[in-house]
């Protein structure tokens, strides 16, 4: 049996239709407003976008900021160049050493780190190319509440509430993710789960100190029979975790 890959490149056209140049709903409404507050650019700032996909973030960065997007997917990089011809993009596997002979004031993983099998190497690559006092930002599907195939929202009609069921948390996992769910013979890619301590250890091992942590919640609103419960649950269980760390050495 063929082993699944963690690359989204085989699904680049499908993914591009969902995300587009401006990002999907959660990019636009939840993640980008947070990033615009954390990313404090100056005229000398530069950004390394790791796991950039088809480049949605490139269109949200001020034009005067030096930007470089990196992704393993050849097709994704081609789409990024098509959407943002004024920006620079580079094809590279972030589980391998990255050597660019330059430094950046900022680096970021937006929902990409959990699709990279060697999380420590990917963070080390980012840290290696940060200038002193440079900032690394991780945007993750929340590792406590949104683990593929291991967390579910469950209706408790007796207590008129929705709760979040977590089957597994501490174990490191390599999880197949079904792509193109409407197809009769769907393909899969891989997601990699780590507990929080692994992310903090990887940052520490790369001389990065956490300076900010934010949990982001869905801004969608339900209507209908269970709307009150669903809206309350959205305000209690975060979708995303954002970690900002600073290079100290």
Phi, psi and omega in degrees: 000135181290131180285138180294152175255158176267355180286140176267005185301321179297342183248023188299318181293316178299314181296321181296324178294325180285316186272313181066191182285336187256359181091161176278185186307311184290328172302307187289315191267337186242309188281309184299318177301324177291314182296324181293336176278323183281318183282098180263093183275150169239181181295340181259009184284157177214152186227130174254113184260107189261124189073048190288347181061225180268018164086025183301323183293330182303327180282350182258354182270134179309143186301329182281354182272128177294125187231139172222125177256137182233135177205153180284339188275117179298317180291322178295318178297321178298319178293320179299316179295325179292316181289324187226070184297343181277352181257164180256137179225153188216131179273124180197146174274114186283000170274357175251156181301133179255125181231105183249352180058037176199167182236156181234151176281337181220148171221153186208144168242114177254102179053032180242333186298326182284359174253011181249120187297327180252086184297320180296317180295320180297317179291322177298320176299319178295312183297323180301329184255014173266139172289164177301137186071008176293157186247132173248133178239130174251127171247116187237148160299132191304120184293347179266327190242347183229069177261118182308130176069359182239355176229141180216152171268126187240135179274125175250090185294326181300318181260009178050053181210162171249135176235161181259117179269130178240113182279319183218142176225308190288331184289136170290138184222145172249109193245121175292134179244127179285128176255160181048060186300342181277348182283151181292324181238077186292152174263168180229155169234181184243143170240148184241120180262137174227144172290164184304322183300330179293319179294316181293324177294319180296321177295315179299318180297340180254019178060039178245134182247127181292130179242346180202145177220129178228141174253128186251138186246153178295140177259006178290158180229132180268156169229160178111192189304317186254019186303315183299315180293317182295318179292324177294318180296322178300327180278351182254329186244110184291148176275319189231153174239129178244123179241125175250128181231155184240137177282126187252349180237000000 
